[in-house]
Amino acid sequence: MLREYNNCLPPEPIGACFPQARLAQAWTPYQYMRLVFDPEIGLYHGTIFPELVRPYTPHPCTSEW
Amino acid sequence: MNRKISHQAHLLKEIMSYEFTAVELNLFLDTHPADIKALAEYNQVTECLKKLKFEYEKCYGPLMNFGTSPSQHPWRWIDEPWPWQIEY
């Protein structure tokens, strides 16, 4: 049962980096096994699934990475 | 880098890459337990990994201690180089 919080719903937390950010809900498609990398190449990419090779660059908020 | 260490490092790198592939397939199978292709791939990688570890341990002694791997005589766990002395 939902308890009252000062007679209203608790406020949604505000993101420090993006004040407009909202709490998340996630959906992801089902993964099907197709081709996979050879072990050495997989270790290099950090995944054996070619469709998951997505190098990302740090966001300004996390520039220390 | 001398020849022995180069062979040792090569074998270790192969073991690492096969272990990584096994982890990936393991995680995939956790959510896709009926995927025959993934399971066949996992079993094949497991077999290769077993052979690689056997070959490594035959040449360079146990990969793990405390009863996981046997050792030739004399006790080989203390053989150099230590892991941090190997140049990959």
Backbone of each chain as nested JSON, in Angstrom:
{
  "chains": [
    {"id": "A", "residues": [
      {"number": 1, "name": "MET", "atoms": {"N": [0.836, -1.2, 0.0], "CA": [0.0, 0.0, 0.0], "C": [0.873, 1.253, 0.0]}},
      {"number": 2, "name": "LEU", "atoms": {"N": [0.458, 2.24, -0.773], "CA": [1.24, 3.473, -0.889], "C": [1.008, 4.353, 0.333]}},
      {"number": 3, "name": "ARG", "atoms": {"N": [2.119, 4.705, 1.011], "CA": [1.975, 5.592, 2.16], "C": [2.055, 7.034, 1.686]}},
      {"number": 4, "name": "GLU", "atoms": {"N": [1.341, 7.883, 2.331], "CA": [1.355, 9.287, 1.895], "C": [2.645, 9.97, 2.316]}},
      {"number": 5, "name": "TYR", "atoms": {"N": [3.123, 10.87, 1.515], "CA": [4.352, 11.603, 1.763], "C": [3.966, 13.086, 1.747]}},
      {"number": 6, "name": "ASN", "atoms": {"N": [3.792, 13.635, 2.912], "CA": [3.29, 15.006, 3.031], "C": [2.052, 15.232, 2.16]}},
      {"number": 7, "name": "ASN", "atoms": {"N": [1.155, 14.259, 2.218], "CA": [-0.11, 14.346, 1.48], "C": [0.037, 14.308, -0.041]}},
      {"number": 8, "name": "CYS", "atoms": {"N": [1.207, 13.989, -0.536], "CA": [1.323, 13.845, -2.0], "C": [2.36, 12.766, -2.306]}},
      {"number": 9, "name": "LEU", "atoms": {"N": [2.53, 12.44, -3.566], "CA": [3.505, 11.406, -3.943], "C": [4.918, 11.94, -3.733]}},
      {"number": 10, "name": "PRO", "atoms": {"N": [5.863, 11.051, -3.389], "CA": [7.247, 11.521, -3.235], "C": [7.74, 12.12, -4.551]}},
      {"number": 11, "name": "PRO", "atoms": {"N": [8.568, 13.175, -4.447], "CA": [9.042, 13.79, -5.691], "C": [10.01, 12.863, -6.426]}},
      {"number": 12, "name": "GLU", "atoms": {"N": [9.981, 12.96, -7.728], "CA": [10.924, 12.183, -8.532], "C": [12.304, 12.82, -8.357]}},
      {"number": 13, "name": "PRO", "atoms": {"N": [13.381, 12.009, -8.162], "CA": [14.715, 12.606, -8.011], "C": [15.115, 13.391, -9.269]}},
      {"number": 14, "name": "ILE", "atoms": {"N": [15.892, 14.428, -9.053], "CA": [16.348, 15.234, -10.196], "C": [17.792, 14.866, -10.508]}},
      {"number": 15, "name": "GLY", "atoms": {"N": [18.065, 14.598, -11.789], "CA": [19.418, 14.215, -12.196], "C": [20.392, 15.353, -11.969]}},
      {"number": 16, "name": "ALA", "atoms": {"N": [21.6, 15.037, -11.455], "CA": [22.602, 16.071, -11.189], "C": [23.142, 16.642, -12.494]}},
      {"number": 17, "name": "CYS", "atoms": {"N": [23.312, 15.772, -13.471], "CA": [23.939, 16.19, -14.717], "C": [22.908, 16.758, -15.691]}},
      {"number": 18, "name": "PHE", "atoms": {"N": [21.79, 16.034, -15.824], "CA": [20.696, 16.488, -16.697], "C": [19.456, 16.699, -15.824]}},
      {"number": 19, "name": "PRO", "atoms": {"N": [19.154, 17.928, -15.441], "CA": [17.98, 18.145, -14.574], "C": [16.697, 17.652, -15.243]}},
      {"number": 20, "name": "GLN", "atoms": {"N": [16.69, 17.578, -16.576], "CA": [15.473, 17.139, -17.272], "C": [15.352, 15.622, -17.325]}},
      {"number": 21, "name": "ALA", "atoms": {"N": [16.382, 14.916, -16.792], "CA": [16.354, 13.448, -16.866], "C": [15.226, 12.892, -15.999]}},
      {"number": 22, "name": "ARG", "atoms": {"N": [14.594, 11.802, -16.461], "CA": [13.516, 11.158, -15.701], "C": [13.967, 9.764, -15.268]}},
      {"number": 23, "name": "LEU", "atoms": {"N": [13.32, 9.227, -14.254], "CA": [13.584, 7.842, -13.873], "C": [13.357, 6.948, -15.086]}},
      {"number": 24, "name": "ALA", "atoms": {"N": [14.096, 5.857, -15.158], "CA": [14.125, 5.084, -16.396], "C": [13.19, 3.882, -16.399]}},
      {"number": 25, "name": "GLN", "atoms": {"N": [12.737, 3.567, -17.6], "CA": [12.132, 2.27, -17.889], "C": [12.88, 1.793, -19.121]}},
      {"number": 26, "name": "ALA", "atoms": {"N": [13.175, 0.508, -19.182], "CA": [13.986, 0.041, -20.315], "C": [13.295, -1.08, -21.081]}},
      {"number": 27, "name": "TRP", "atoms": {"N": [13.433, -1.038, -22.395], "CA": [12.983, -2.119, -23.263], "C": [14.163, -2.509, -24.128]}},
      {"number": 28, "name": "THR", "atoms": {"N": [14.28, -3.764, -24.41], "CA": [15.359, -4.171, -25.306], "C": [14.854, -5.302, -26.195]}},
      {"number": 29, "name": "PRO", "atoms": {"N": [15.271, -5.305, -27.473], "CA": [14.826, -6.396, -28.338], "C": [15.489, -7.712, -27.947]}},
      {"number": 30, "name": "TYR", "atoms": {"N": [14.879, -8.82, -28.32], "CA": [15.434, -10.136, -28.038], "C": [16.657, -10.354, -28.927]}},
      {"number": 31, "name": "GLN", "atoms": {"N": [17.726, -10.856, -28.325], "CA": [18.947, -11.076, -29.122], "C": [18.94, -12.472, -29.722]}},
      {"number": 32, "name": "TYR", "atoms": {"N": [19.238, -12.549, -30.999], "CA": [19.379, -13.846, -31.656], "C": [20.836, -14.082, -31.962]}},
      {"number": 33, "name": "MET", "atoms": {"N": [21.281, -15.329, -31.809], "CA": [22.684, -15.645, -32.068], "C": [22.913, -15.77, -33.568]}},
      {"number": 34, "name": "ARG", "atoms": {"N": [23.805, -14.943, -34.071], "CA": [24.187, -15.056, -35.483], "C": [25.672, -15.397, -35.509]}},
      {"number": 35, "name": "LEU", "atoms": {"N": [26.458, -14.579, -36.212], "CA": [27.895, -14.857, -36.231], "C": [28.538, -14.351, -34.948]}},
      {"number": 36, "name": "VAL", "atoms": {"N": [29.581, -15.039, -34.506], "CA": [30.342, -14.543, -33.355], "C": [31.817, -14.421, -33.753]}},
      {"number": 37, "name": "PHE", "atoms": {"N": [32.518, -13.542, -33.061], "CA": [33.946, -13.349, -33.329], "C": [34.756, -14.554, -32.868]}},
      {"number": 38, "name": "ASP", "atoms": {"N": [35.912, -14.744, -33.486], "CA": [36.889, -15.693, -32.949], "C": [37.319, -15.176, -31.571]}},
      {"number": 39, "name": "PRO", "atoms": {"N": [37.748, -16.091, -30.67], "CA": [38.066, -15.677, -29.3], "C": [39.008, -14.462, -29.188]}},
      {"number": 40, "name": "GLU", "atoms": {"N": [40.068, -14.452, -29.98], "CA": [41.046, -13.363, -29.855], "C": [40.423, -12.01, -30.217]}},
      {"number": 41, "name": "ILE", "atoms": {"N": [39.623, -12.001, -31.296], "CA": [38.978, -10.754, -31.741], "C": [37.906, -10.338, -30.72]}},
      {"number": 42, "name": "GLY", "atoms": {"N": [37.197, -11.332, -30.182], "CA": [36.166, -11.047, -29.185], "C": [36.76, -10.388, -27.951]}},
      {"number": 43, "name": "LEU", "atoms": {"N": [37.886, -10.919, -27.5], "CA": [38.54, -10.348, -26.314], "C": [38.959, -8.901, -26.6]}},
      {"number": 44, "name": "TYR", "atoms": {"N": [39.442, -8.652, -27.813], "CA": [39.87, -7.299, -28.193], "C": [38.692, -6.318, -28.141]}},
      {"number": 45, "name": "HIS", "atoms": {"N": [37.525, -6.758, -28.651], "CA": [36.362, -5.866, -28.711], "C": [35.579, -5.82, -27.403]}},
      {"number": 46, "name": "GLY", "atoms": {"N": [35.837, -6.775, -26.505], "CA": [35.079, -6.815, -25.259], "C": [33.716, -7.462, -25.415]}},
      {"number": 47, "name": "THR", "atoms": {"N": [33.463, -8.08, -26.557], "CA": [32.245, -8.846, -26.786], "C": [32.483, -9.798, -27.956]}},
      {"number": 48, "name": "ILE", "atoms": {"N": [31.811, -10.95, -27.918], "CA": [31.966, -11.866, -29.063], "C": [30.869, -11.608, -30.103]}},
      {"number": 49, "name": "PHE", "atoms": {"N": [29.931, -10.698, -29.766], "CA": [28.815, -10.44, -30.673], "C": [29.065, -9.17, -31.486]}},
      {"number": 50, "name": "PRO", "atoms": {"N": [29.25, -9.301, -32.804], "CA": [29.564, -8.121, -33.624], "C": [28.521, -7.005, -33.472]}},
      {"number": 51, "name": "GLU", "atoms": {"N": [27.244, -7.381, -33.28], "CA": [26.194, -6.363, -33.172], "C": [26.283, -5.566, -31.872]}},
      {"number": 52, "name": "LEU", "atoms": {"N": [27.122, -6.014, -30.94], "CA": [27.273, -5.289, -29.671], "C": [28.554, -4.456, -29.602]}},
      {"number": 53, "name": "VAL", "atoms": {"N": [29.298, -4.413, -30.701], "CA": [30.51, -3.58, -30.7], "C": [30.076, -2.125, -30.869]}},
      {"number": 54, "name": "ARG", "atoms": {"N": [30.084, -1.4, -29.773], "CA": [29.672, 0.008, -29.821], "C": [30.58, 0.82, -28.912]}},
      {"number": 55, "name": "PRO", "atoms": {"N": [31.782, 1.129, -29.41], "CA": [32.665, 1.936, -28.561], "C": [31.983, 3.27, -28.258]}},
      {"number": 56, "name": "TYR", "atoms": {"N": [32.062, 3.714, -27.027], "CA": [31.422, 4.981, -26.699], "C": [32.44, 5.968, -26.159]}},
      {"number": 57, "name": "THR", "atoms": {"N": [32.156, 7.254, -26.372], "CA": [33.069, 8.288, -25.895], "C": [32.488, 8.864, -24.604]}},
      {"number": 58, "name": "PRO", "atoms": {"N": [33.374, 9.266, -23.687], "CA": [32.868, 9.771, -22.413], "C": [32.045, 11.049, -22.601]}},
      {"number": 59, "name": "HIS", "atoms": {"N": [30.997, 11.206, -21.803], "CA": [30.203, 12.436, -21.793], "C": [30.985, 13.483, -20.999]}},
      {"number": 60, "name": "PRO", "atoms": {"N": [30.795, 14.801, -21.317], "CA": [31.517, 15.837, -20.558], "C": [31.377, 15.702, -19.043]}},
      {"number": 61, "name": "CYS", "atoms": {"N": [30.228, 15.191, -18.581], "CA": [30.037, 15.032, -17.124], "C": [30.956, 13.978, -16.536]}},
      {"number": 62, "name": "THR", "atoms": {"N": [31.424, 13.075, -17.357], "CA": [32.259, 11.983, -16.85], "C": [33.618, 12.022, -17.541]}},
      {"number": 63, "name": "SER", "atoms": {"N": [34.148, 13.253, -17.715], "CA": [35.374, 13.411, -18.493], "C": [36.573, 12.73, -17.849]}},
      {"number": 64, "name": "GLU", "atoms": {"N": [36.467, 12.417, -16.567], "CA": [37.62, 11.805, -15.903], "C": [37.819, 10.342, -16.259]}},
      {"number": 65, "name": "TRP", "atoms": {"N": [36.866, 9.748, -16.986], "CA": [36.993, 8.334, -17.343], "C": [38.237, 8.115, -18.136]}}
    ]},
    {"id": "B", "residues": [
      {"number": 1, "name": "MET", "atoms": {"N": [62.37, -10.534, -24.962], "CA": [61.584, -11.631, -24.407], "C": [62.146, -12.956, -24.925]}},
      {"number": 2, "name": "ASN", "atoms": {"N": [62.474, -13.87, -23.997], "CA": [63.025, -15.111, -24.511], "C": [61.937, -16.031, -25.058]}},
      {"number": 3, "name": "ARG", "atoms": {"N": [62.397, -17.089, -25.759], "CA": [61.479, -17.923, -26.528], "C": [60.46, -18.656, -25.654]}},
      {"number": 4, "name": "LYS", "atoms": {"N": [60.961, -19.128, -24.465], "CA": [60.077, -19.877, -23.577], "C": [58.928, -18.975, -23.094]}},
      {"number": 5, "name": "ILE", "atoms": {"N": [59.276, -17.755, -22.654], "CA": [58.256, -16.84, -22.155], "C": [57.298, -16.459, -23.274]}},
      {"number": 6, "name": "SER", "atoms": {"N": [57.84, -16.31, -24.484], "CA": [56.973, -15.944, -25.592], "C": [55.929, -17.037, -25.848]}},
      {"number": 7, "name": "HIS", "atoms": {"N": [56.36, -18.309, -25.797], "CA": [55.416, -19.417, -25.976], "C": [54.423, -19.454, -24.827]}},
      {"number": 8, "name": "GLN", "atoms": {"N": [54.931, -19.238, -23.613], "CA": [54.077, -19.244, -22.429], "C": [53.039, -18.122, -22.518]}},
      {"number": 9, "name": "ALA", "atoms": {"N": [53.516, -16.915, -22.888], "CA": [52.603, -15.775, -22.996], "C": [51.563, -16.021, -24.087]}},
      {"number": 10, "name": "HIS", "atoms": {"N": [51.99, -16.639, -25.171], "CA": [51.07, -16.93, -26.268], "C": [49.956, -17.876, -25.801]}},
      {"number": 11, "name": "LEU", "atoms": {"N": [50.363, -18.924, -25.092], "CA": [49.37, -19.877, -24.574], "C": [48.415, -19.201, -23.585]}},
      {"number": 12, "name": "LEU", "atoms": {"N": [48.975, -18.376, -22.703], "CA": [48.132, -17.678, -21.72], "C": [47.122, -16.761, -22.401]}},
      {"number": 13, "name": "LYS", "atoms": {"N": [47.588, -16.082, -23.47], "CA": [46.669, -15.177, -24.184], "C": [45.542, -15.955, -24.836]}},
      {"number": 14, "name": "GLU", "atoms": {"N": [45.901, -17.134, -25.366], "CA": [44.866, -17.977, -25.967], "C": [43.855, -18.428, -24.915]}},
      {"number": 15, "name": "ILE", "atoms": {"N": [44.377, -18.826, -23.751], "CA": [43.497, -19.268, -22.66], "C": [42.571, -18.123, -22.242]}},
      {"number": 16, "name": "MET", "atoms": {"N": [43.136, -16.922, -22.131], "CA": [42.31, -15.76, -21.749], "C": [41.197, -15.519, -22.752]}},
      {"number": 17, "name": "SER", "atoms": {"N": [41.533, -15.59, -24.045], "CA": [40.512, -15.28, -25.046], "C": [39.432, -16.366, -25.081]}},
      {"number": 18, "name": "TYR", "atoms": {"N": [39.815, -17.62, -24.898], "CA": [38.799, -18.678, -24.861], "C": [37.952, -18.601, -23.596]}},
      {"number": 19, "name": "GLU", "atoms": {"N": [38.582, -18.227, -22.493], "CA": [37.806, -18.066, -21.256], "C": [36.798, -16.934, -21.409]}},
      {"number": 20, "name": "PHE", "atoms": {"N": [37.215, -15.849, -22.045], "CA": [36.299, -14.73, -22.262], "C": [35.117, -15.161, -23.139]}},
      {"number": 21, "name": "THR", "atoms": {"N": [35.421, -15.902, -24.214], "CA": [34.349, -16.392, -25.092], "C": [33.398, -17.298, -24.314]}},
      {"number": 22, "name": "ALA", "atoms": {"N": [33.95, -18.134, -23.442], "CA": [33.113, -19.028, -22.639], "C": [32.19, -18.225, -21.712]}},
      {"number": 23, "name": "VAL", "atoms": {"N": [32.709, -17.147, -21.121], "CA": [31.884, -16.3, -20.25], "C": [30.746, -15.679, -21.061]}},
      {"number": 24, "name": "GLU", "atoms": {"N": [31.081, -15.15, -22.234], "CA": [30.065, -14.527, -23.094], "C": [28.961, -15.522, -23.458]}},
      {"number": 25, "name": "LEU", "atoms": {"N": [29.357, -16.709, -23.879], "CA": [28.368, -17.719, -24.273], "C": [27.566, -18.186, -23.067]}},
      {"number": 26, "name": "ASN", "atoms": {"N": [28.242, -18.301, -21.922], "CA": [27.564, -18.678, -20.68], "C": [26.435, -17.689, -20.361]}},
      {"number": 27, "name": "LEU", "atoms": {"N": [26.769, -16.382, -20.442], "CA": [25.778, -15.345, -20.139], "C": [24.638, -15.366, -21.153]}},
      {"number": 28, "name": "PHE", "atoms": {"N": [24.98, -15.589, -22.428], "CA": [23.952, -15.664, -23.469], "C": [23.019, -16.839, -23.187]}},
      {"number": 29, "name": "LEU", "atoms": {"N": [23.608, -17.984, -22.837], "CA": [22.804, -19.182, -22.577], "C": [21.922, -19.039, -21.333]}},
      {"number": 30, "name": "ASP", "atoms": {"N": [22.369, -18.216, -20.374], "CA": [21.534, -17.987, -19.18], "C": [20.161, -17.438, -19.563]}},
      {"number": 31, "name": "THR", "atoms": {"N": [20.13, -16.622, -20.641], "CA": [18.84, -16.049, -21.063], "C": [18.284, -16.74, -22.308]}},
      {"number": 32, "name": "HIS", "atoms": {"N": [19.061, -17.644, -22.929], "CA": [18.617, -18.372, -24.119], "C": [18.935, -19.86, -23.961]}},
      {"number": 33, "name": "PRO", "atoms": {"N": [18.404, -20.502, -22.914], "CA": [18.837, -21.879, -22.612], "C": [18.52, -22.905, -23.697]}},
      {"number": 34, "name": "ALA", "atoms": {"N": [17.605, -22.59, -24.62], "CA": [17.238, -23.575, -25.651], "C": [17.962, -23.343, -26.972]}},
      {"number": 35, "name": "ASP", "atoms": {"N": [18.901, -22.379, -27.005], "CA": [19.594, -22.067, -28.26], "C": [20.655, -23.141, -28.556]}},
      {"number": 36, "name": "ILE", "atoms": {"N": [20.342, -24.003, -29.518], "CA": [21.23, -25.138, -29.804], "C": [22.58, -24.687, -30.35]}},
      {"number": 37, "name": "LYS", "atoms": {"N": [22.549, -23.66, -31.211], "CA": [23.796, -23.186, -31.818], "C": [24.74, -22.618, -30.735]}},
      {"number": 38, "name": "ALA", "atoms": {"N": [24.175, -21.83, -29.85], "CA": [24.997, -21.248, -28.774], "C": [25.552, -22.336, -27.862]}},
      {"number": 39, "name": "LEU", "atoms": {"N": [24.733, -23.338, -27.596], "CA": [25.173, -24.424, -26.72], "C": [26.3, -25.226, -27.384]}},
      {"number": 40, "name": "ALA", "atoms": {"N": [26.146, -25.484, -28.698], "CA": [27.196, -26.213, -29.421], "C": [28.498, -25.424, -29.395]}},
      {"number": 41, "name": "GLU", "atoms": {"N": [28.377, -24.118, -29.591], "CA": [29.553, -23.227, -29.569], "C": [30.2, -23.263, -28.18]}},
      {"number": 42, "name": "TYR", "atoms": {"N": [29.366, -23.205, -27.138], "CA": [29.867, -23.231, -25.759], "C": [30.615, -24.528, -25.481]}},
      {"number": 43, "name": "ASN", "atoms": {"N": [30.022, -25.648, -25.899], "CA": [30.669, -26.937, -25.642], "C": [31.98, -27.079, -26.408]}},
      {"number": 44, "name": "GLN", "atoms": {"N": [32.005, -26.514, -27.615], "CA": [33.237, -26.566, -28.403], "C": [34.337, -25.725, -27.753]}},
      {"number": 45, "name": "VAL", "atoms": {"N": [33.955, -24.525, -27.31], "CA": [34.923, -23.637, -26.648], "C": [35.433, -24.279, -25.357]}},
      {"number": 46, "name": "THR", "atoms": {"N": [34.54, -24.934, -24.622], "CA": [34.922, -25.61, -23.374], "C": [35.965, -26.69, -23.647]}},
      {"number": 47, "name": "GLU", "atoms": {"N": [35.736, -27.424, -24.738], "CA": [36.662, -28.486, -25.115], "C": [38.038, -27.909, -25.474]}},
      {"number": 48, "name": "CYS", "atoms": {"N": [38.041, -26.838, -26.288], "CA": [39.309, -26.179, -26.664], "C": [40.025, -25.657, -25.426]}},
      {"number": 49, "name": "LEU", "atoms": {"N": [39.269, -25.065, -24.516], "CA": [39.849, -24.494, -23.305], "C": [40.509, -25.58, -22.457]}},
      {"number": 50, "name": "LYS", "atoms": {"N": [39.841, -26.722, -22.386], "CA": [40.385, -27.834, -21.613], "C": [41.728, -28.28, -22.214]}},
      {"number": 51, "name": "LYS", "atoms": {"N": [41.761, -28.376, -23.56], "CA": [43.006, -28.789, -24.23], "C": [44.107, -27.761, -24.026]}},
      {"number": 52, "name": "LEU", "atoms": {"N": [43.759, -26.484, -24.155], "CA": [44.755, -25.42, -23.984], "C": [45.337, -25.431, -22.575]}},
      {"number": 53, "name": "LYS", "atoms": {"N": [44.471, -25.614, -21.583], "CA": [44.942, -25.62, -20.195], "C": [45.816, -26.843, -19.922]}},
      {"number": 54, "name": "PHE", "atoms": {"N": [45.427, -27.965, -20.525], "CA": [46.22, -29.184, -20.354], "C": [47.613, -28.963, -20.943]}},
      {"number": 55, "name": "GLU", "atoms": {"N": [47.649, -28.384, -22.147], "CA": [48.942, -28.13, -22.802], "C": [49.777, -27.16, -21.978]}},
      {"number": 56, "name": "TYR", "atoms": {"N": [49.154, -26.101, -21.479], "CA": [49.88, -25.122, -20.676], "C": [50.471, -25.771, -19.428]}},
      {"number": 57, "name": "GLU", "atoms": {"N": [49.635, -26.531, -18.729], "CA": [50.083, -27.115, -17.457], "C": [51.167, -28.167, -17.653]}},
      {"number": 58, "name": "LYS", "atoms": {"N": [51.114, -28.842, -18.817], "CA": [52.153, -29.826, -19.143], "C": [53.503, -29.124, -19.299]}},
      {"number": 59, "name": "CYS", "atoms": {"N": [53.491, -27.937, -19.918], "CA": [54.743, -27.204, -20.152], "C": [55.172, -26.349, -18.967]}},
      {"number": 60, "name": "TYR", "atoms": {"N": [54.216, -25.703, -18.304], "CA": [54.595, -24.651, -17.352], "C": [54.061, -24.844, -15.938]}},
      {"number": 61, "name": "GLY", "atoms": {"N": [53.46, -25.99, -15.655], "CA": [52.987, -26.231, -14.296], "C": [51.561, -25.76, -14.085]}},
      {"number": 62, "name": "PRO", "atoms": {"N": [51.047, -25.946, -12.856], "CA": [49.627, -25.697, -12.586], "C": [49.203, -24.247, -12.83]}},
      {"number": 63, "name": "LEU", "atoms": {"N": [48.009, -24.103, -13.381], "CA": [47.429, -22.762, -13.54], "C": [46.739, -22.323, -12.258]}},
      {"number": 64, "name": "MET", "atoms": {"N": [46.245, -23.315, -11.5], "CA": [45.564, -22.992, -10.244], "C": [46.102, -23.911, -9.147]}},
      {"number": 65, "name": "ASN", "atoms": {"N": [46.053, -23.426, -7.902], "CA": [46.587, -24.228, -6.799], "C": [45.477, -24.743, -5.892]}},
      {"number": 66, "name": "PHE", "atoms": {"N": [45.828, -25.17, -4.712], "CA": [44.88, -25.653, -3.702], "C": [43.995, -26.789, -4.219]}},
      {"number": 67, "name": "GLY", "atoms": {"N": [44.6, -27.685, -5.015], "CA": [43.867, -28.885, -5.396], "C": [43.147, -28.841, -6.727]}},
      {"number": 68, "name": "THR", "atoms": {"N": [43.22, -27.731, -7.431], "CA": [42.504, -27.642, -8.711], "C": [43.276, -28.318, -9.828]}},
      {"number": 69, "name": "SER", "atoms": {"N": [44.62, -28.161, -9.841], "CA": [45.438, -28.781, -10.883], "C": [46.539, -29.616, -10.249]}},
      {"number": 70, "name": "PRO", "atoms": {"N": [46.865, -30.777, -10.85], "CA": [47.994, -31.551, -10.323], "C": [49.321, -30.908, -10.739]}},
      {"number": 71, "name": "SER", "atoms": {"N": [50.413, -31.348, -10.131], "CA": [51.73, -30.8, -10.485], "C": [52.711, -31.926, -10.756]}},
      {"number": 72, "name": "GLN", "atoms": {"N": [53.653, -31.705, -11.69], "CA": [54.756, -32.638, -11.865], "C": [55.721, -32.475, -10.676]}},
      {"number": 73, "name": "HIS", "atoms": {"N": [56.717, -33.38, -10.627], "CA": [57.76, -33.277, -9.609], "C": [58.975, -32.562, -10.216]}},
      {"number": 74, "name": "PRO", "atoms": {"N": [59.639, -31.653, -9.53], "CA": [59.272, -31.127, -8.216], "C": [58.097, -30.143, -8.316]}},
      {"number": 75, "name": "TRP", "atoms": {"N": [57.49, -29.875, -7.195], "CA": [56.344, -28.944, -7.069], "C": [56.556, -27.722, -7.956]}},
      {"number": 76, "name": "ARG", "atoms": {"N": [55.634, -27.489, -8.903], "CA": [55.88, -26.456, -9.901], "C": [55.148, -25.138, -9.674]}},
      {"number": 77, "name": "TRP", "atoms": {"N": [54.326, -25.101, -8.656], "CA": [53.545, -23.871, -8.433], "C": [54.452, -22.655, -8.236]}},
      {"number": 78, "name": "ILE", "atoms": {"N": [55.657, -22.924, -7.651], "CA": [56.543, -21.794, -7.328], "C": [57.505, -21.461, -8.46]}},
      {"number": 79, "name": "ASP", "atoms": {"N": [57.342, -22.1, -9.628], "CA": [58.219, -21.808, -10.768], "C": [58.055, -20.359, -11.229]}},
      {"number": 80, "name": "GLU", "atoms": {"N": [59.175, -19.761, -11.58], "CA": [59.102, -18.443, -12.204], "C": [58.869, -18.635, -13.705]}},
      {"number": 81, "name": "PRO", "atoms": {"N": [58.401, -17.657, -14.435], "CA": [58.091, -16.308, -13.964], "C": [56.737, -16.24, -13.275]}},
      {"number": 82, "name": "TRP", "atoms": {"N": [56.616, -15.29, -12.33], "CA": [55.333, -15.0, -11.714], "C": [54.474, -14.262, -12.73]}},
      {"number": 83, "name": "PRO", "atoms": {"N": [53.169, -14.314, -12.572], "CA": [52.282, -13.706, -13.575], "C": [52.649, -12.268, -13.933]}},
      {"number": 84, "name": "TRP", "atoms": {"N": [53.074, -11.489, -12.938], "CA": [53.385, -10.085, -13.207], "C": [54.743, -9.906, -13.902]}},
      {"number": 85, "name": "GLN", "atoms": {"N": [55.484, -11.023, -14.036], "CA": [56.776, -10.911, -14.727], "C": [56.657, -11.27, -16.209]}},
      {"number": 86, "name": "ILE", "atoms": {"N": [55.478, -11.709, -16.624], "CA": [55.299, -12.12, -18.015], "C": [54.937, -10.908, -18.865]}},
      {"number": 87, "name": "GLU", "atoms": {"N": [55.686, -10.749, -19.96], "CA": [55.361, -9.655, -20.873], "C": [54.454, -10.176, -21.966]}},
      {"number": 88, "name": "TYR", "atoms": {"N": [53.283, -9.558, -22.071], "CA": [52.377, -9.949, -23.148], "C": [52.669, -9.135, -24.389]}}
    ]}
  ]
}
